[in-house]
Amino acid sequence: MQIGYARVSTSRQEESLATQREALLAAGCDPEHFFQDTISGRKWDRPGLQAAIDYARTGDVLTVTRLDRLGRGLREAVETIADLQDRGIAVKSLDPQLDTSRPADKVVAHVMLSLAEWERDLLSQRTREGLAHARSEGRFPGRPPALTDAQVRMAQASISAGESLTSVATSLGVSRSTLYRALDRVENTEQG
């Protein structure tokens, strides 16, 4: 069975959804098994795609007008194709023409998946190298601590002098849990 899936980015592109539906029906998709999503810029839930994937069975073909309908980027689209192939479900794209039920196109899909994995590995490697370089220069990524080491040492002295942790936290303008974390951080730094 040939299952159709269409996606547009906003509800204003309703005409595009109709155009995709026409193209998919002309390509042989079953009108009773047509799924669609309208996605806003921030939200990326795709219940229509998930429903199509859940509905599809081994030997079925999920057809889209373009590969980018399957993901936010090439990597996500290729991973979706690989997941479907693992389940015995072929993917057919009208533009570019790709049909993973054909051996040659299956090879193309595997090459695309390999390139996507390579890209992910390169990105991960560059991120690790960038973090290591920043640390070597004394820069640490992420949010700076709420309390400086000097403030934490003053807090330790106040607590040792009998002041309650709650009043020390209040005087520093932080929560008790923030003060606890800061005390642990400084203690671990002094021990390590």
Contacts in CASP RR format, 6 or more apart in sequence:
PFRMAT RR
TARGET T0000
AUTHOR 0000-0000-0000
METHOD contacts of the structure
MODEL  1
MQIGYARVSTSRQEESLATQREALLAAGCDPEHFFQDTISGRKWDRPGLQ
AAIDYARTGDVLTVTRLDRLGRGLREAVETIADLQDRGIAVKSLDPQLDT
SRPADKVVAHVMLSLAEWERDLLSQRTREGLAHARSEGRFPGRPPALTDA
QVRMAQASISAGESLTSVATSLGVSRSTLYRALDRVENTEQG
1 30 0 8 1.000
1 33 0 8 1.000
1 57 0 8 1.000
1 60 0 8 1.000
1 61 0 8 1.000
2 27 0 8 1.000
2 28 0 8 1.000
2 29 0 8 1.000
2 30 0 8 1.000
2 33 0 8 1.000
2 60 0 8 1.000
2 61 0 8 1.000
2 63 0 8 1.000
2 92 0 8 1.000
3 29 0 8 1.000
3 30 0 8 1.000
3 33 0 8 1.000
3 34 0 8 1.000
3 35 0 8 1.000
3 52 0 8 1.000
3 55 0 8 1.000
3 56 0 8 1.000
3 60 0 8 1.000
3 61 0 8 1.000
3 62 0 8 1.000
3 63 0 8 1.000
4 24 0 8 1.000
4 29 0 8 1.000
4 30 0 8 1.000
4 33 0 8 1.000
4 34 0 8 1.000
4 35 0 8 1.000
4 52 0 8 1.000
4 62 0 8 1.000
4 63 0 8 1.000
4 64 0 8 1.000
5 24 0 8 1.000
5 34 0 8 1.000
5 35 0 8 1.000
5 36 0 8 1.000
5 48 0 8 1.000
5 49 0 8 1.000
5 52 0 8 1.000
5 62 0 8 1.000
5 63 0 8 1.000
5 64 0 8 1.000
5 69 0 8 1.000
5 70 0 8 1.000
6 17 0 8 1.000
6 20 0 8 1.000
6 21 0 8 1.000
6 24 0 8 1.000
6 34 0 8 1.000
6 35 0 8 1.000
6 36 0 8 1.000
6 37 0 8 1.000
6 64 0 8 1.000
6 65 0 8 1.000
6 69 0 8 1.000
7 20 0 8 1.000
7 36 0 8 1.000
7 37 0 8 1.000
7 38 0 8 1.000
7 39 0 8 1.000
7 46 0 8 1.000
7 49 0 8 1.000
7 64 0 8 1.000
7 69 0 8 1.000
8 14 0 8 1.000
8 16 0 8 1.000
8 17 0 8 1.000
8 20 0 8 1.000
8 36 0 8 1.000
8 37 0 8 1.000
8 38 0 8 1.000
8 39 0 8 1.000
9 38 0 8 1.000
9 39 0 8 1.000
9 40 0 8 1.000
9 41 0 8 1.000
10 38 0 8 1.000
10 39 0 8 1.000
10 40 0 8 1.000
10 41 0 8 1.000
11 38 0 8 1.000
13 38 0 8 1.000
14 38 0 8 1.000
17 36 0 8 1.000
17 38 0 8 1.000
20 36 0 8 1.000
20 65 0 8 1.000
20 69 0 8 1.000
21 34 0 8 1.000
21 36 0 8 1.000
23 65 0 8 1.000
23 94 0 8 1.000
24 34 0 8 1.000
24 63 0 8 1.000
24 64 0 8 1.000
24 65 0 8 1.000
24 94 0 8 1.000
25 31 0 8 1.000
25 34 0 8 1.000
27 63 0 8 1.000
27 92 0 8 1.000
27 94 0 8 1.000
28 63 0 8 1.000
29 63 0 8 1.000
33 52 0 8 1.000
33 55 0 8 1.000
35 48 0 8 1.000
35 49 0 8 1.000
35 51 0 8 1.000
35 52 0 8 1.000
35 55 0 8 1.000
36 48 0 8 1.000
37 46 0 8 1.000
37 47 0 8 1.000
37 48 0 8 1.000
37 49 0 8 1.000
39 45 0 8 1.000
39 46 0 8 1.000
44 72 0 8 1.000
49 70 0 8 1.000
49 80 0 8 1.000
52 62 0 8 1.000
53 62 0 8 1.000
53 83 0 8 1.000
53 84 0 8 1.000
53 89 0 8 1.000
56 62 0 8 1.000
56 84 0 8 1.000
56 87 0 8 1.000
56 89 0 8 1.000
57 89 0 8 1.000
58 87 0 8 1.000
58 88 0 8 1.000
58 89 0 8 1.000
59 88 0 8 1.000
59 89 0 8 1.000
59 90 0 8 1.000
60 89 0 8 1.000
60 90 0 8 1.000
61 89 0 8 1.000
61 90 0 8 1.000
61 91 0 8 1.000
61 92 0 8 1.000
61 99 0 8 1.000
61 101 0 8 1.000
62 84 0 8 1.000
62 89 0 8 1.000
62 90 0 8 1.000
62 91 0 8 1.000
62 92 0 8 1.000
63 91 0 8 1.000
63 92 0 8 1.000
63 93 0 8 1.000
63 94 0 8 1.000
64 70 0 8 1.000
64 91 0 8 1.000
64 92 0 8 1.000
64 93 0 8 1.000
64 94 0 8 1.000
65 93 0 8 1.000
65 94 0 8 1.000
65 95 0 8 1.000
66 93 0 8 1.000
66 94 0 8 1.000
66 95 0 8 1.000
66 96 0 8 1.000
67 74 0 8 1.000
67 77 0 8 1.000
67 81 0 8 1.000
67 93 0 8 1.000
67 96 0 8 1.000
67 98 0 8 1.000
68 74 0 8 1.000
68 77 0 8 1.000
69 77 0 8 1.000
70 76 0 8 1.000
70 77 0 8 1.000
70 80 0 8 1.000
70 81 0 8 1.000
70 91 0 8 1.000
71 77 0 8 1.000
71 80 0 8 1.000
74 112 0 8 1.000
74 116 0 8 1.000
75 116 0 8 1.000
75 119 0 8 1.000
75 120 0 8 1.000
78 109 0 8 1.000
78 112 0 8 1.000
78 113 0 8 1.000
78 115 0 8 1.000
78 116 0 8 1.000
79 113 0 8 1.000
79 116 0 8 1.000
80 91 0 8 1.000
81 91 0 8 1.000
81 100 0 8 1.000
81 109 0 8 1.000
81 112 0 8 1.000
81 113 0 8 1.000
82 109 0 8 1.000
82 113 0 8 1.000
84 90 0 8 1.000
84 91 0 8 1.000
84 100 0 8 1.000
85 91 0 8 1.000
85 100 0 8 1.000
85 106 0 8 1.000
85 109 0 8 1.000
90 99 0 8 1.000
90 100 0 8 1.000
90 101 0 8 1.000
91 98 0 8 1.000
91 99 0 8 1.000
91 100 0 8 1.000
91 109 0 8 1.000
92 98 0 8 1.000
92 99 0 8 1.000
92 100 0 8 1.000
92 101 0 8 1.000
93 99 0 8 1.000
98 105 0 8 1.000
98 108 0 8 1.000
98 109 0 8 1.000
99 105 0 8 1.000
100 106 0 8 1.000
100 109 0 8 1.000
131 141 0 8 1.000
134 140 0 8 1.000
134 141 0 8 1.000
145 182 0 8 1.000
145 185 0 8 1.000
146 174 0 8 1.000
146 178 0 8 1.000
146 182 0 8 1.000
147 155 0 8 1.000
147 172 0 8 1.000
147 174 0 8 1.000
147 178 0 8 1.000
147 179 0 8 1.000
147 182 0 8 1.000
149 186 0 8 1.000
149 189 0 8 1.000
151 172 0 8 1.000
151 182 0 8 1.000
152 182 0 8 1.000
152 183 0 8 1.000
152 185 0 8 1.000
152 186 0 8 1.000
153 186 0 8 1.000
155 168 0 8 1.000
155 169 0 8 1.000
155 172 0 8 1.000
155 179 0 8 1.000
155 182 0 8 1.000
155 183 0 8 1.000
156 183 0 8 1.000
156 186 0 8 1.000
158 168 0 8 1.000
158 171 0 8 1.000
159 165 0 8 1.000
159 168 0 8 1.000
165 176 0 8 1.000
165 179 0 8 1.000
165 180 0 8 1.000
166 176 0 8 1.000
168 179 0 8 1.000
169 175 0 8 1.000
169 176 0 8 1.000
169 178 0 8 1.000
169 179 0 8 1.000
172 179 0 8 1.000
174 182 0 8 1.000
END
